[in-house]
Each structure stands twice: as structure tokens, then as C-alpha cells.
Amino acid sequence: MKKKVTAKRLSVDCLRVNQWPQIWDSYNFSSESHRARPLNHFFMCSMRASTLKSLSGVNRRTRESTEMDLGIQRRHDKSRSEEIGRYVKYGYPFSGMSEAKQKLPESSRVRQPGWLPTAVVVNIVKPQDKRRGISVDGKDLVEISESKNGCHLLLPTSYKKAGWFPKALYPIEVIDGQHRLFAFDDENLEDFEVPVVVFYGLDIGWQAYLFWTINIKPKKINPSLAFDLYPLLRTQDWLEQGDDYSLYRDTRAQELTERLWAYPKSAWYRRIDMIGDGGRQYVSQAAWVRSITTTLIKRWSGKGISIGGLFGAKLKLTSDPLPWSRVQQAAFLISFWNELLSALVSTNHGWAKELRTSEDNATLKFREKEPDLDPAFYGPHTLINQDQGVRVLLHALNDVFFLNSEATRLTEWVSTTIESDDDLADNTILTGAIASVKEFRANQLMMALCRELARYDWRSSTAPGLTESEAKTRRLFRGSGGYIELRRECMMRLRSSKNKLLKKAANRVISSLRTIK
């Protein structure tokens, strides 16, 4: 904060921002409606958080009577401010760790800067303004001085240092940012400055309008876009030290999804909606991440009838997680989808023929746009290219191999082409790992699994040619409960297989699904 003395008053340098298009002159302004015409400008400055906190009051909503409540702020959540304070000092993810884990020596490696670049928005109360019948004492006023030498916020003549209290009403009221402002109780943060947007004499109705537009109106980013930012945000330390296990799971799931999309020989190459813009009719990245975390990276205690994640739980054989690198996990996942596509392309089952020869508008448009793609796998009427199908197929892959990890000796698979876990983005190394899958003992079970899955009728409820009974059955697959129904149907298909390992896994899954209501 730049400080200087002007007539024994501390001041803060600021910048005037002119924002008033001519069209605004025609808008309705009304003092009676608490929306008096505002100034055609506001100000921006940098101020010590401790100073701003001392000068600021918050008009909170109380709803203690039937009269209009002019407060705009929610109740102050002390725990939220404390969390922000920890973030400022230690950054993320250290600030979110438990106290016990913060004390571990290795946790210090994930301390990072906790920047707060978003401005606190405030209003300077004018001398005549009242809040709940109270106005600012003359010696407590904050004023604005504009001259050829610049623009300055003049702090109250009575203000000397942080910890100051007004005689009556606070001279500054917070419009947005109360939880950030009240995070600075630590003396180690005394010099921390925050950017401030300053309005002068802004009517309370406009303050409520600003609060609403800042906190309510903005559209949250699409979850797929958030996941797409992970590679820019992530460090390996986050994966190893993050207190919340979901941080690891989401990050790993995003990595695997990205390789499915980016690897040129993947069945899903460029066929996942990575940023959720809906431009192409493929399953979104967010849905893929959720499906992978729910299946392959699912946590498991090792007890009960439930089934753990192949990449995230302890195996019965070793009582340890599967020691595969990220490259091996990606190679295994890509191999499964490629094998399933191959099995489906070579099949002549009736349901696949129906989708390939359909003349409905959606299929015709698909074939015109993607003439080389199989409508039974990628088309508009197949569950394989929908959230439910992706989830259930990943369940099938996970369940079969988790339950048969000992029989297939999963822990023995070591790819000699992988030198580092950082090789995930190297297509040449990933190609070598995929090739080694074919030589791996478990590949025979994967091929058998994909042949059985290709026989199942994956038509969705919108597919042409379905009987009313068939369409009604498929409508049950919609919604959250649909995952269980489709998973059960899929396991019934595997239970009829001649392959003993598939039958064993299917029976176990069906038994576990009976416990889920």
C-alpha cells in the first residue's frame, strides 16, 4: 500500500475508472427504490487487508421483521474465512489437508503461493447516507481527493492503524469479498495487500444488484473444461500429497481420458467431448472422468461383497494396489476399447445390423458426417457412445479383471518399453505398452470379454425398429438408477458365457447388485 500524509490524514493512491456508456443515461434511476443514479465512474486501488478490514462494515441480512431488509450479505461463515487464511499462507492443496497430515515433513513440499487476485468490492458511505438509522461520524469519513497530482482515498482523520473502530457507522461497506477480508487475523499477513474496487455513494439497491451479478449470475465453467485444465494445474506432488483421495482419482482419471482421446490408434481418438461444448455427439470428458473414478479407480476397503477398482484398490492376491504405471493403465484401457471395437465390427448380430442399415434422419446424418465409423459403436442410437454405456462397459472391464486378478497374474505384467511414469504422453512408448498387452496372459480373457460384450444388444431407447416392450426396457437405463439396471443386464450376458472366469465374475457382480436398492 502506498501511504502518505495529507493534512495529517493517511491516504491511498487510486485509479479512476470511467464506465458510463451514453445509453445508460436513458435508464430509470430512483432514490425511492434505493437505486439512485450512481456516479459515472468508480476507483481501483491496492490496500493492506488489515487496513481495509478495520475500515469496513458489512450490511448483513437479518430478516428480523417484515419490513424490507436492506442488508445484502449472507451470514459470515468463520470457517470459510479461516480456510481462506490458510490458503493465503500455504496455497492449495496444503491448506485443505488435515492438521495431522500438515505436520508430516513431506507435506511441506506442496506449499505454494496463495494469491488472491480477485478484487474486494466496496462502497464508501457518503456523510448523509444512513444504514438502519445510523450515519458515519464526521471524523470517521473516508473521502476521495482528485487533482492534477492524481487520485487519493483519504482515510478518516481519526484513523491511525489497524484495529481502529468507528464511533458509529463504518465508513466503508463491503459489497463483495467479506470472507476474504475477514481471513486476515494472522499477524504474519499484516502486510498482505488486496486489490479493491471502490464505489462512492452507491445506493443500496445497486449494491444488491452488483452482489447478485458477481455471485449468482455468472455461469460456472463446464466440468469437462475444468478437467481439461488439470494438466496445466497438476504437479506430481499434488498426486502424492493431496489430502483428499478424490484429487488423485480425478487427476488420474483425467489423464487416462486424455490418452483415450489423444492417442491416434485409440478407438476414441478425437471422439470425446473434451471441453463440454456439445459440438460433437460424443460422451463428455466429465462423464468419462466420473465413470473411470467410479470403476477402475474406485476405492475399496477389502471387506464385504463390493468390488474395488482395478487401479485404485488393494488386490486380494497381494493385499497391495496393482503396481502398474500410468502408461500401463492407459495401455490396458485403450486395448480394451480397441478390442471391443474390433469384436463389434466383425460381428453380424441383429442389433448391430439394425443400427448399420437404419435410414432414420439421425443415422443418415451420422453416416454422411462419419462414413468410416461403425454406427453400432459410435452412432446416435448406441449405448456404447452414451454415458450409461461407457460407465457399464468400464464396470465390466474392472469387475472381470479385479475378481480374476490372481488367475490372470496381473501383477506380473511388466512392460520393458516403459522407462518412466512420465512417458504417458509419448505415443511411441504407449504403442509399445499396448503391444505388450497382447502378449500378456490377461489378453485372452480381455478378448473373450469383448466377444461376449459385442453380443449384447446395445441399442438405446431411441433406436428405430424396437418393439414397445424393448423401448420400455431401455428407458429404464436412464437416470442414476439406470447404471445399475444396465450393469445387471450386461452381467446376465456374461453369465451365459462358456468362459469360466467370465461366469465367475458375472455371478459375483450380480450378487453384489442384489444388495443395492
Secondary structure as the mmCIF struct_conf table of DSSP 4:
data_model
#
loop_
_struct_conf.conf_type_id
_struct_conf.id
_struct_conf.beg_label_comp_id
_struct_conf.beg_label_asym_id
_struct_conf.beg_label_seq_id
_struct_conf.end_label_comp_id
_struct_conf.end_label_asym_id
_struct_conf.end_label_seq_id
STRN STRN1 LYS A 3 THR A 6
TURN_TY1_P TURN_TY1_P1 ALA A 7 LYS A 8
STRN STRN2 ARG A 9 ASN A 18
HELX_RH_3T_P HELX_RH_3T_P1 GLN A 22 SER A 26
BEND BEND1 TYR A 27 TYR A 27
STRN STRN3 SER A 30 SER A 30
TURN_TY1_P TURN_TY1_P2 SER A 31 HIS A 34
STRN STRN4 ARG A 35 ARG A 35
HELX_LH_PP_P HELX_LH_PP_P1 ALA A 36 LEU A 39
BEND BEND2 ASN A 40 ASN A 40
STRN STRN5 HIS A 41 ARG A 48
HELX_RH_AL_P HELX_RH_AL_P1 ALA A 49 LEU A 55
STRN STRN6 SER A 56 GLY A 57
STRN STRN7 ARG A 60 ARG A 60
BEND BEND3 SER A 65 GLU A 67
HELX_LH_PP_P HELX_LH_PP_P2 MET A 68 ASP A 69
STRN STRN8 GLN A 73 GLN A 73
HELX_LH_PP_P HELX_LH_PP_P3 ARG A 74 HIS A 76
HELX_RH_AL_P HELX_RH_AL_P2 LYS A 78 TYR A 90
TURN_TY1_P TURN_TY1_P3 TYR A 92 PRO A 93
HELX_RH_3T_P HELX_RH_3T_P2 PHE A 94 GLY A 96
BEND BEND4 MET A 97 MET A 97
HELX_RH_AL_P HELX_RH_AL_P3 GLU A 99 GLN A 102
TURN_TY1_P TURN_TY1_P4 LYS A 103 LYS A 103
BEND BEND5 LEU A 104 LEU A 104
HELX_RH_3T_P HELX_RH_3T_P3 PRO A 105 VAL A 110
BEND BEND6 THR A 118 THR A 118
HELX_LH_PP_P HELX_LH_PP_P4 ALA A 119 ALA A 119
STRN STRN9 VAL A 120 ILE A 124
HELX_LH_PP_P HELX_LH_PP_P5 VAL A 125 LYS A 126
TURN_TY1_P TURN_TY1_P5 PRO A 127 GLN A 128
STRN STRN10 ARG A 131 ARG A 131
TURN_TY1_P TURN_TY1_P6 ARG A 132 GLY A 133
STRN STRN11 ILE A 134 ILE A 134
HELX_RH_3T_P HELX_RH_3T_P4 GLY A 138 ASP A 140
STRN STRN12 GLU A 143 SER A 147
TURN_TY1_P TURN_TY1_P7 LYS A 148 ASN A 149
STRN STRN13 GLY A 150 LEU A 154
HELX_LH_PP_P HELX_LH_PP_P6 LEU A 155 PRO A 156
TURN_TY1_P TURN_TY1_P8 THR A 157 SER A 158
BEND BEND7 LYS A 161 LYS A 161
TURN_TY1_P TURN_TY1_P9 ALA A 162 GLY A 163
BEND BEND8 LYS A 167 LEU A 169
BEND BEND9 PRO A 171 PRO A 171
STRN STRN14 ILE A 172 ASP A 176
HELX_RH_AL_P HELX_RH_AL_P4 GLN A 178 LEU A 181
TURN_TY1_P TURN_TY1_P10 PHE A 182 ALA A 183
HELX_RH_3T_P HELX_RH_3T_P5 GLU A 187 LEU A 189
TURN_TY1_P TURN_TY1_P11 GLU A 190 ASP A 191
STRN STRN15 GLU A 193 TYR A 200
BEND BEND10 GLY A 201 GLY A 201
HELX_RH_AL_P HELX_RH_AL_P5 ILE A 204 ASN A 215
TURN_TY1_P TURN_TY1_P12 ILE A 216 ILE A 216
BEND BEND11 LYS A 217 PRO A 218
HELX_LH_PP_P HELX_LH_PP_P7 LYS A 219 ASN A 222
HELX_RH_AL_P HELX_RH_AL_P6 PRO A 223 ASP A 228
TURN_TY1_P TURN_TY1_P13 LEU A 229 LEU A 229
HELX_RH_AL_P HELX_RH_AL_P7 TYR A 230 LEU A 233
HELX_RH_AL_P HELX_RH_AL_P8 GLN A 236 GLN A 241
BEND BEND12 ASP A 243 ASP A 244
HELX_RH_AL_P HELX_RH_AL_P9 TYR A 245 ALA A 262
TURN_TY1_P TURN_TY1_P14 PRO A 264 LYS A 265
BEND BEND13 SER A 266 SER A 266
TURN_TY1_P TURN_TY1_P15 ALA A 267 ARG A 270
BEND BEND14 ILE A 272 ILE A 272
STRN STRN16 ASP A 273 ASP A 273
BEND BEND15 MET A 274 ILE A 275
BEND BEND16 ARG A 280 TYR A 282
STRN STRN17 SER A 284 SER A 284
HELX_RH_AL_P HELX_RH_AL_P10 GLN A 285 THR A 294
TURN_TY1_P TURN_TY1_P16 THR A 295 ILE A 297
BEND BEND17 GLY A 302 GLY A 302
BEND BEND18 GLY A 304 ILE A 305
TURN_TY1_P TURN_TY1_P17 LEU A 310 GLY A 312
BEND BEND19 ALA A 313 ALA A 313
STRN STRN18 LYS A 314 LYS A 314
TURN_TY1_P TURN_TY1_P18 LYS A 316 THR A 318
BEND BEND20 SER A 319 ASP A 320
STRN STRN19 PRO A 321 PRO A 321
HELX_RH_AL_P HELX_RH_AL_P11 ARG A 326 VAL A 345
TURN_TY1_P TURN_TY1_P19 SER A 346 SER A 346
HELX_RH_AL_P HELX_RH_AL_P12 GLY A 350 THR A 357
BEND BEND21 ASP A 360 ASP A 360
HELX_RH_AL_P HELX_RH_AL_P13 ASN A 361 LYS A 369
TURN_TY1_P TURN_TY1_P20 PRO A 371 ASP A 372
BEND BEND22 LEU A 373 LEU A 373
HELX_RH_AL_P HELX_RH_AL_P14 PRO A 375 TYR A 378
BEND BEND23 GLY A 379 GLY A 379
TURN_TY1_P TURN_TY1_P21 PRO A 380 HIS A 381
STRN STRN20 THR A 382 THR A 382
HELX_RH_3T_P HELX_RH_3T_P6 LEU A 383 ASN A 385
BEND BEND24 GLN A 386 GLN A 386
HELX_RH_AL_P HELX_RH_AL_P15 ASP A 387 LEU A 403
TURN_TY1_P TURN_TY1_P22 ASN A 404 ARG A 409
HELX_RH_3T_P HELX_RH_3T_P7 LEU A 410 GLU A 412
TURN_TY1_P TURN_TY1_P23 THR A 416 THR A 417
HELX_RH_3T_P HELX_RH_3T_P8 ASP A 421 ALA A 425
HELX_RH_AL_P HELX_RH_AL_P16 ASN A 427 LYS A 438
TURN_TY1_P TURN_TY1_P24 GLU A 439 GLU A 439
BEND BEND25 PHE A 440 PHE A 440
TURN_TY1_P TURN_TY1_P25 ARG A 441 ALA A 442
HELX_RH_AL_P HELX_RH_AL_P17 ASN A 443 ARG A 455
BEND BEND26 TYR A 456 TYR A 456
STRN STRN21 ARG A 459 ARG A 459
TURN_TY1_P TURN_TY1_P26 SER A 461 THR A 462
TURN_TY1_P TURN_TY1_P27 PRO A 464 GLY A 465
HELX_RH_AL_P HELX_RH_AL_P18 GLU A 468 ARG A 475
TURN_TY1_P TURN_TY1_P28 LEU A 476 PHE A 477
BEND BEND27 ARG A 478 GLY A 479
HELX_RH_AL_P HELX_RH_AL_P19 SER A 480 ARG A 495
TURN_TY1_P TURN_TY1_P29 SER A 496 SER A 496
BEND BEND28 LYS A 498 LYS A 498
HELX_RH_AL_P HELX_RH_AL_P20 LYS A 500 ARG A 514
TURN_TY1_P TURN_TY1_P30 THR A 515 THR A 515
#
